[in-house]
Amino acid sequence: MASSNHVDITSPTHFQEVLSKDLNQVSVINFWAPWAEPCKQMNEVVKELSNKYPAALFLQVEAEEQADISESFDIEAVPSFVILRGHTLLDRLSGADAAGLTQAVAKHATTPLYNPLSRTDNPPAKAPTVVPSGLGEQEESQEQVNDRLRKLMNQSNVVLFMKGTPEAPRCGFSRKISALLKEKGVEFTTFDILTDESVRQGLKVLNDWPTFPQLIVKGELVGGLDIVQEMVDSGEFAELIA
């Protein structure tokens, strides 16, 4: 049985009600999805932490089911965690990092007050920009970024730029499109855009397409899940990759 400080959120109204009961209480919000294997592991970690820190509040938010809450915290992948004191943002973490979450909860749940990163009525604090591997402190020029993007887009006949991997997707759309390609027997390579901010932002501009996943065939953008699904249903996709 879940402890009394471990709450499944059922709606935005429920979320606000629970969060507003004690504005000095530390809350740990776990954004998860039932299809994501890493979330299953982290859900168990959260349960253990809720037992260890009874003074803190642990909120389970199914990210896609509670899209309004997820969007308000700029959640783009699961699992993700947001730590608040009342309505004040203390920390945010992404990924199945049990040690990191445990350390963060221990830090904030046992400290009376903490200097916040920002408040939740302002845009959530962004993660630091990831410097591409091998570049050290050197920044890439836009020309270098575009050159690298084109090489990635042409690494194979079909390339899927997604959040996570087919084995461990980090968003529902990425999960569905990779499953669709596998179902159709399509050989494809993938790139996890969450590992490289330059690729993530650069593709939005280069392909004039603001969201992910992005499917590339023969070096050209096809589109996201909806477009690929339509092309599969109409038979166009089979012709395209032939």
QUINOR-V283253 format. One record per residue. N is the residue number from 0. RES is the residue in three letters. PHI is phi in degrees with one decimal (NA if undefined). Layout:
n: <N,N>
res: <RES,RES>
phi: <PHI,PHI>
//
This chain:
n: <0,1,2,3,4,5,6,7,8,9,10,11,12,13,14,15,16,17,18,19,20,21,22,23,24,25,26,27,28,29,30,31,32,33,34,35,36,37,38,39,40,41,42,43,44,45,46,47,48,49,50,51,52,53,54,55,56,57,58,59,60,61,62,63,64,65,66,67,68,69,70,71,72,73,74,75,76,77,78,79,80,81,82,83,84,85,86,87,88,89,90,91,92,93,94,95,96,97,98,99,100,101,102,103,104,105,106,107,108,109,110,111,112,113,114,115,116,117,118,119,120,121,122,123,124,125,126,127,128,129,130,131,132,133,134,135,136,137,138,139,140,141,142,143,144,145,146,147,148,149,150,151,152,153,154,155,156,157,158,159,160,161,162,163,164,165,166,167,168,169,170,171,172,173,174,175,176,177,178,179,180,181,182,183,184,185,186,187,188,189,190,191,192,193,194,195,196,197,198,199,200,201,202,203,204,205,206,207,208,209,210,211,212,213,214,215,216,217,218,219,220,221,222,223,224,225,226,227,228,229,230,231,232,233,234,235,236,237,238,239,240,241>
res: <MET,ALA,SER,SER,ASN,HIS,VAL,ASP,ILE,THR,SER,PRO,THR,HIS,PHE,GLN,GLU,VAL,LEU,SER,LYS,ASP,LEU,ASN,GLN,VAL,SER,VAL,ILE,ASN,PHE,TRP,ALA,PRO,TRP,ALA,GLU,PRO,CYS,LYS,GLN,MET,ASN,GLU,VAL,VAL,LYS,GLU,LEU,SER,ASN,LYS,TYR,PRO,ALA,ALA,LEU,PHE,LEU,GLN,VAL,GLU,ALA,GLU,GLU,GLN,ALA,ASP,ILE,SER,GLU,SER,PHE,ASP,ILE,GLU,ALA,VAL,PRO,SER,PHE,VAL,ILE,LEU,ARG,GLY,HIS,THR,LEU,LEU,ASP,ARG,LEU,SER,GLY,ALA,ASP,ALA,ALA,GLY,LEU,THR,GLN,ALA,VAL,ALA,LYS,HIS,ALA,THR,THR,PRO,LEU,TYR,ASN,PRO,LEU,SER,ARG,THR,ASP,ASN,PRO,PRO,ALA,LYS,ALA,PRO,THR,VAL,VAL,PRO,SER,GLY,LEU,GLY,GLU,GLN,GLU,GLU,SER,GLN,GLU,GLN,VAL,ASN,ASP,ARG,LEU,ARG,LYS,LEU,MET,ASN,GLN,SER,ASN,VAL,VAL,LEU,PHE,MET,LYS,GLY,THR,PRO,GLU,ALA,PRO,ARG,CYS,GLY,PHE,SER,ARG,LYS,ILE,SER,ALA,LEU,LEU,LYS,GLU,LYS,GLY,VAL,GLU,PHE,THR,THR,PHE,ASP,ILE,LEU,THR,ASP,GLU,SER,VAL,ARG,GLN,GLY,LEU,LYS,VAL,LEU,ASN,ASP,TRP,PRO,THR,PHE,PRO,GLN,LEU,ILE,VAL,LYS,GLY,GLU,LEU,VAL,GLY,GLY,LEU,ASP,ILE,VAL,GLN,GLU,MET,VAL,ASP,SER,GLY,GLU,PHE,ALA,GLU,LEU,ILE,ALA>
phi: <NA,-68.3,-71.4,-66.4,-96.9,-117.5,-121.1,-86.0,-81.9,-106.6,-167.2,-58.7,-64.9,-58.7,-59.2,-65.4,-62.8,-66.6,-68.1,-92.1,-65.1,-142.0,-75.0,-106.1,-86.2,-81.3,-119.1,-112.1,-100.9,-104.2,-89.9,-139.5,-141.9,-66.7,-86.7,-91.9,-57.6,-59.5,-68.0,-62.2,-63.9,-70.9,-61.0,-67.9,-61.8,-62.6,-60.4,-63.1,-66.1,-65.3,-74.6,-76.8,-122.1,-65.7,-79.6,-93.1,-109.1,-118.6,-110.7,-95.0,-120.5,-72.5,-56.3,-80.8,-70.3,-111.6,-62.3,-63.0,-67.8,-60.1,-66.4,-66.5,-105.4,57.9,-82.9,-116.1,-155.6,-123.6,-76.8,-136.8,-132.9,-124.6,-113.3,-124.1,-118.8,64.4,-107.5,-102.5,-75.1,-101.5,-163.6,-147.0,-135.4,-134.0,99.4,-85.1,-107.2,-62.8,-64.8,-64.0,-66.4,-60.2,-64.7,-65.6,-65.5,-60.1,-67.3,-88.0,-77.0,-111.6,-105.6,-55.4,-140.7,-142.7,-68.5,-72.2,-74.9,-167.9,-107.0,-74.2,-86.9,-109.8,-57.3,-58.8,-62.4,-87.2,-71.6,-63.6,-62.9,-85.4,-80.5,-54.0,-57.9,90.2,-98.5,58.9,-87.5,-73.7,-93.1,-80.2,-77.2,-60.6,-64.6,-66.1,-61.6,-63.1,-63.9,-66.8,-63.5,-64.9,-65.0,-64.6,-68.7,-110.6,-69.5,-155.6,-62.7,-128.8,-125.9,-111.7,-92.0,-138.7,-97.0,91.2,-128.8,-57.5,-77.8,-139.2,-66.1,-112.2,-152.0,-63.1,-65.6,-64.5,-60.8,-69.3,-72.6,-67.9,-65.6,-64.7,-64.8,-63.7,-60.3,-88.6,70.9,-84.0,-83.1,-149.6,-107.4,-130.1,-137.9,-84.2,-71.0,-74.3,-91.9,-149.2,-66.9,-64.0,-67.1,-57.8,-76.9,-65.2,-65.5,-58.6,-79.5,-60.6,-94.7,51.6,-139.6,-82.0,-123.1,-128.5,-76.3,-124.8,-101.9,-112.7,-124.3,54.5,81.6,-121.3,-68.1,-95.2,146.3,-100.5,-58.5,-60.0,-66.4,-62.6,-61.6,-62.5,-68.2,-64.5,-63.8,-86.7,91.4,-63.9,-66.1,-60.9,-68.4,-64.3,-92.4,-64.3>
//
